[in-house]
Amino acid sequence: MKRFKRIYIEITNVCNLSCNFCPKTKRQLKFMDEETFSHILKEIKPYTDYIYFHLMGEPLLNPNIEKFLELSREAGFKVNITTNGTLLNKVKTILYKAKALRQVNISLHSFEANDVAVNFNEYVEEVLNFAEYCSDNTNIISALRLWNLDSVDLKGENDRNIEIFRIIEEKFNLNYDLKEKIDKDKKAKIGDRIYLHAAEKFSWPSTDANIIGDKGFCYGLRDQLGVLVDGTVVPCCLDSEGNIKLGNILEDTLDEILEGERAVKLYDGFSNRTAVEDLCKRCGYRRRF
């Protein structure tokens, strides 16, 4: 069994939306090129079989998306893409035929978290049509997300959720009340390989946030790691600014990076349920574990 269940690759940190739950990156905006992507695949191959096009940015904006999916197939990876869903209609034929594509995570909560000229009904219809086509004609899993529920600390933008539930119920002829199902289980199977997941809104970790404490656990460097668009290796998908820079995969091998002092200290710290990095001490997401 390979060490990581997944490795996140940020193929771009550019986004076409400005969600109010997103921390926005202060890093240089760029698109990953084919040479860089190929190098990363070679480095991570011994460590995982699953890659996620996700960290910051909207991956479907990268003009190399079709080539990246093909290179992933040739290297034997299964790909998961996380998208806001607004560009699905433009690239759907690429996604439909991508043999490496395992799952598309679609953040439906992105719509309400923006003040943009996007028609709500058209947006939801295009997302659901995509999921339906994948279910009928491919093996692609469609995971619809509503990660905008109210939490103890945060109020989510979720006024549209009831309408989304209604549209989904009608589209897929559901014989149960979707809201009741989500309220109870936070998840529901909508159709064959179509799922809806709900979760509370959370704050992305930031060095500007208050320290929560140094006790707790995280799966960073245990189940996952991330590679930012410039090659910076980070321990998890929430280190959006590369605050915990473990090394650069374009300059050092992944073996060398994972054996480095900073990576080892972080891993051993969480083995003892202790956060050693400043960002980790300010991360509320680890309280879920």
Disulfide bonds with the S-S distance in Angstrom:
none
